[in-house]
Every structure is written in C-alpha cells, then in structure tokens.
Amino acid sequence: MIILSVLRHAKSSWDYPDLADIDRPILNKGVKRTLLICNALNDRKSLPNKVISSPAKRAIETADIIIDKLNLPLQAPEINVHFYPGYPKHIINELNKLNGDISHLMIVGHNPGLTELVYSFVKEDYIDWIPTSGLVQIQFNCERWSEIDYSNASLLRYLTPKQLKSK
C-alpha cells in the first residue's frame, strides 16, 4: 500500500499587489496553521518519505515548514512545475512516474486543483474544498504509483487547521 498526502499551501499574503501570483509569500497566520498540521502528523506517526511542491513561493515555504518541523531526512522539497497551477490530470501524470521506493508522498500545491484531485480518487467521501494548510491523506491498495486509481483508493483522513485548533 502507498499513501498520498495532499497539502494545500499555507495562507498567503496579498499585501504586495505588484508581486506575481507565483511569488506571494505565506503569512505568519499560515505558518501557525501549518504547525497545527505538523503536530497532528507527528502524533499519528504519519510521515512522508518524499515531498514534492509546486514552484510557487507559498507552496515551497509550506513544504519547508513540513520538512523542518517533522524532522524529515530531506534537504528540501522536490519542485515540480506541473504542480502549478495544479491541474489534476498533470499531477496524476507526474505521480504515475514515481518509483516504488516512495511509500508515502506529500504534495504541496493549490486549489481548485488539489480538491479536484482528491475528489477524483475518493468521490464517496466528498470534500468540498481544502482550506489553506488543509491536509487530505489517501491510501492506495497497490504497490506502484502507476497503479493508483479511484478503484483502489480510500480516504485515511482529512485534517484542517480549524478542526485541530478547536481540540
């Protein structure tokens, strides 16, 4: 079995209207919300062995927090241009290319693509919208990333900063 963790980037800043969308940084509020997700992952011992990020600054900054706070043995996230803006078809094509050494992958990206991606795998567990710093984990009953499909997918968990903050 393999696990896909889908993480939407942390809340980002709109304070600089001249910045290109891809260059927007995350806010301190976004850092705090992402730390809630890190704590939940640590508590559940559910750690990825690879992190792939969109090339957008806010996604990379979010992935860097994950790697640092979870003490993952990674120097940095892998950057994949196909994850920005993040059409599900492009993301799935990239996932299908991964080798079998990766048993738990985390991808960090953007809506609406991430929510649509999740829906394509777990339709019966309808998730309306992944909020910033929201995390969805999907387990696939297969051994190869080229075999992932809605027919072998099941929802493991859906975590939002709002849920975790209220606990």
Backbone hydrogen bonds, N-H to C=O, Kabsch-Sander energy under -0.5 kcal/mol:
donor,donor_aa,acceptor,acceptor_aa,energy
2,I,140,F,-1.9
3,I,103,S,-2.6
4,L,138,I,-2.9
5,S,3,I,-0.5
5,S,105,L,-3.6
6,V,4,L,-0.6
6,V,136,V,-3.6
7,L,5,S,-0.6
7,L,107,I,-2.9
8,R,134,G,-2.3
9,H,109,G,-2.3
10,A,58,R,-0.6
13,S,25,P,-2.9
19,L,16,Y,-2.0
23,D,20,A,-1.8
24,R,21,D,-1.4
27,L,11,K,-2.7
31,V,27,L,-1.8
32,K,28,N,-2.3
33,R,29,K,-2.0
34,T,30,G,-2.1
35,L,31,V,-2.0
36,L,32,K,-1.3
37,I,33,R,-1.3
38,C,34,T,-2.3
39,N,35,L,-2.4
40,A,36,L,-1.9
41,L,37,I,-2.4
42,N,38,C,-2.5
43,D,39,N,-2.4
44,R,40,A,-1.6
45,K,41,L,-0.6
45,K,42,N,-0.9
46,S,41,L,-2.1
47,L,45,K,-0.7
49,N,104,H,-2.7
50,K,104,H,-0.9
52,I,106,M,-2.8
53,S,78,E,-3.4
54,S,108,V,-1.9
57,K,22,I,-3.1
58,R,24,R,-0.7
59,A,56,A,-0.6
60,I,56,A,-2.5
61,E,57,K,-2.8
62,T,58,R,-1.5
63,A,59,A,-2.7
64,D,60,I,-2.6
65,I,61,E,-1.7
66,I,62,T,-2.0
67,I,63,A,-2.6
68,D,64,D,-2.4
69,K,65,I,-3.2
70,L,66,I,-2.0
71,N,68,D,-1.0
72,L,67,I,-2.0
74,L,72,L,-1.9
78,E,51,V,-2.8
80,N,53,S,-2.7
83,F,80,N,-2.0
84,Y,81,V,-1.3
90,H,87,Y,-0.6
91,I,87,Y,-2.2
92,I,88,P,-3.0
93,N,89,K,-2.1
94,E,90,H,-1.8
95,L,91,I,-2.6
96,N,92,I,-2.6
97,K,93,N,-0.5
97,K,94,E,-0.9
98,L,95,L,-1.7
102,I,99,N,-1.2
103,S,101,D,-0.9
105,L,3,I,-2.6
106,M,50,K,-2.4
107,I,5,S,-2.8
108,V,52,I,-2.3
109,G,7,L,-1.9
114,L,110,H,-2.3
116,E,112,P,-2.3
117,L,113,G,-2.5
118,V,114,L,-2.6
119,Y,115,T,-2.4
120,S,116,E,-1.9
121,F,117,L,-0.9
121,F,118,V,-1.2
122,V,118,V,-2.7
125,D,122,V,-0.8
126,Y,124,E,-0.7
128,D,126,Y,-0.6
133,S,8,R,-0.9
133,S,9,H,-1.3
134,G,131,P,-2.5
135,L,159,L,-3.1
136,V,6,V,-2.3
137,Q,157,R,-2.9
138,I,4,L,-2.9
139,Q,154,S,-3.0
140,F,2,I,-3.2
141,N,152,N,-3.1
142,C,140,F,-1.9
147,E,144,R,-1.7
148,I,145,W,-1.2
152,N,149,D,-1.4
153,A,150,Y,-0.9
154,S,139,Q,-2.2
156,L,137,Q,-3.0
157,R,137,Q,-1.4
159,L,135,L,-3.0
164,L,160,T,-2.1
165,K,161,P,-2.5
166,S,162,K,-1.4
167,K,164,L,-0.7
